[in-house]
């Protein structure tokens, strides 16, 4: 139980959040409870809890805290085949057995799409003369520098291998025009999505997801703008009743991803890295995307300001001080990071990797109504 002092301190901090949706706002409501704040996920119309459940640590033996979160008004679950090597989807399958499917929103991702694309171009790249390789790498580097994608406060280094993913994606982009014809686009870009989603539905034990994210881990806007096979596959799945809306997720160049997703007119939602460290690179794109009807969930909100970011480094004092100055009071640093993000009226929610009951109890109250 919280003391009265703790309760008042939390209430004061929550009062700084942007306005949530009124209880009678139009939209698709699920699991609505008085102790939870909800916001509209863009043109999907989904009214989602301000804090949503990350799925990276969910498994068939670790899901009881998800049920607890649902009991308290959380209504959006995120997963992907890559999480736990399919263990996350199987864990959510247990949740679906225990709760009515229409009591929450569910998304999964096409984890192999970007990995497969980059791998195919890496194979071609390795077969080329060194002189050609150097030219291609120079063009890819030039594009990354133009986007400022490698700036330390933009890339943020959330996990080992993040920079490599970005470099491989940029290289694949510059190789596309000259070498793209060597790749079977239907097999590797369209059919892969259809097969992946069907396998996910089987593991989840349901006949549909509310949102499918593809690419999972887009690194550049190019990936959203030059692969109509993504949209063809989505339309086929939507027609079959297996998917309702299309989304994208991205750690790298989130501003560029939001601009590209908006430009396509095909995406309904995006989950992108957004936090007190990188926001200066993203804010303008975030507003444009929101104003165009894109629903946006912020991820990696706390990762830059606390240990466990993925690189083994200690908490960076300058970044920690930045979030402490922005959000005074007794909350833990990660919680302060989430509240800071929820001050933005352009976000629908923040996603928290609540891997156990303790973290769920700490982070879910951040989505409580103001006042």
RAMOCOR-V514133 format. One record per backbone hydrogen bond with DSSP energy under -0.5 kcal/mol. NH is the residue of the N-H (numbers start at 1). CO is the residue of the C=O. If there is no record, write none. Layout:
BEGIN
nh=NH co=CO
nh=NH co=CO
END
This chain:
BEGIN
nh=7 co=3
nh=8 co=4
nh=9 co=5
nh=10 co=6
nh=11 co=7
nh=12 co=8
nh=13 co=9
nh=14 co=10
nh=15 co=11
nh=16 co=13
nh=17 co=14
nh=18 co=342
nh=21 co=38
nh=25 co=22
nh=28 co=45
nh=29 co=27
nh=30 co=47
nh=36 co=33
nh=37 co=367
nh=39 co=48
nh=41 co=46
nh=42 co=40
nh=43 co=293
nh=44 co=41
nh=45 co=42
nh=47 co=28
nh=48 co=39
nh=48 co=46
nh=50 co=37
nh=52 co=350
nh=53 co=76
nh=54 co=52
nh=54 co=352
nh=58 co=55
nh=59 co=62
nh=62 co=59
nh=66 co=63
nh=67 co=63
nh=68 co=64
nh=69 co=65
nh=70 co=66
nh=71 co=67
nh=72 co=68
nh=72 co=69
nh=73 co=70
nh=74 co=69
nh=77 co=105
nh=78 co=53
nh=79 co=107
nh=81 co=109
nh=83 co=80
nh=84 co=82
nh=85 co=82
nh=86 co=81
nh=87 co=84
nh=88 co=83
nh=90 co=86
nh=91 co=87
nh=92 co=88
nh=93 co=89
nh=94 co=90
nh=94 co=91
nh=95 co=91
nh=96 co=92
nh=97 co=93
nh=98 co=94
nh=99 co=95
nh=103 co=100
nh=104 co=101
nh=105 co=75
nh=107 co=77
nh=108 co=211
nh=110 co=213
nh=111 co=109
nh=113 co=110
nh=115 co=111
nh=116 co=112
nh=117 co=113
nh=118 co=114
nh=119 co=115
nh=120 co=116
nh=121 co=117
nh=122 co=118
nh=123 co=119
nh=124 co=120
nh=125 co=121
nh=126 co=122
nh=127 co=123
nh=127 co=124
nh=128 co=125
nh=133 co=129
nh=134 co=130
nh=135 co=131
nh=136 co=132
nh=137 co=133
nh=138 co=134
nh=139 co=135
nh=140 co=136
nh=141 co=137
nh=142 co=138
nh=143 co=139
nh=144 co=140
nh=145 co=141
nh=146 co=142
nh=147 co=143
nh=148 co=144
nh=148 co=145
nh=149 co=144
nh=151 co=148
nh=154 co=151
nh=155 co=151
nh=156 co=152
nh=158 co=155
nh=162 co=159
nh=165 co=161
nh=166 co=162
nh=167 co=163
nh=168 co=164
nh=169 co=165
nh=170 co=166
nh=171 co=167
nh=172 co=168
nh=173 co=169
nh=174 co=170
nh=175 co=171
nh=176 co=172
nh=176 co=173
nh=177 co=173
nh=179 co=175
nh=180 co=176
nh=182 co=179
nh=183 co=180
nh=185 co=183
nh=188 co=184
nh=189 co=185
nh=190 co=185
nh=190 co=186
nh=191 co=186
nh=192 co=187
nh=193 co=190
nh=194 co=190
nh=195 co=191
nh=196 co=192
nh=197 co=193
nh=198 co=194
nh=199 co=195
nh=200 co=196
nh=201 co=197
nh=202 co=198
nh=203 co=199
nh=204 co=200
nh=205 co=201
nh=206 co=201
nh=209 co=242
nh=210 co=106
nh=211 co=106
nh=212 co=245
nh=213 co=108
nh=214 co=212
nh=214 co=247
nh=216 co=110
nh=217 co=215
nh=217 co=249
nh=218 co=215
nh=218 co=249
nh=223 co=220
nh=224 co=221
nh=225 co=221
nh=226 co=222
nh=230 co=227
nh=231 co=227
nh=232 co=228
nh=233 co=229
nh=234 co=230
nh=235 co=231
nh=236 co=232
nh=237 co=233
nh=238 co=234
nh=239 co=235
nh=240 co=236
nh=241 co=238
nh=242 co=237
nh=243 co=237
nh=244 co=209
nh=245 co=210
nh=247 co=212
nh=248 co=269
nh=249 co=215
nh=250 co=271
nh=252 co=218
nh=257 co=253
nh=258 co=254
nh=259 co=255
nh=260 co=256
nh=261 co=257
nh=262 co=258
nh=263 co=259
nh=264 co=260
nh=265 co=261
nh=267 co=261
nh=268 co=246
nh=269 co=246
nh=270 co=295
nh=271 co=248
nh=272 co=270
nh=272 co=297
nh=273 co=250
nh=274 co=299
nh=279 co=275
nh=281 co=278
nh=282 co=278
nh=282 co=279
nh=283 co=279
nh=286 co=282
nh=287 co=283
nh=288 co=284
nh=289 co=285
nh=290 co=286
nh=291 co=287
nh=292 co=288
nh=293 co=290
nh=294 co=289
nh=295 co=268
nh=297 co=270
nh=298 co=349
nh=299 co=272
nh=304 co=300
nh=305 co=302
nh=306 co=303
nh=317 co=315
nh=320 co=316
nh=321 co=317
nh=322 co=318
nh=323 co=319
nh=324 co=320
nh=325 co=321
nh=326 co=322
nh=327 co=323
nh=336 co=332
nh=337 co=333
nh=338 co=334
nh=339 co=335
nh=340 co=336
nh=341 co=337
nh=342 co=338
nh=343 co=340
nh=344 co=341
nh=347 co=344
nh=348 co=296
nh=349 co=296
nh=350 co=50
nh=351 co=298
nh=352 co=52
nh=354 co=352
nh=355 co=353
nh=360 co=356
nh=361 co=357
nh=362 co=358
nh=363 co=359
nh=364 co=360
nh=366 co=363
nh=367 co=364
nh=368 co=365
END
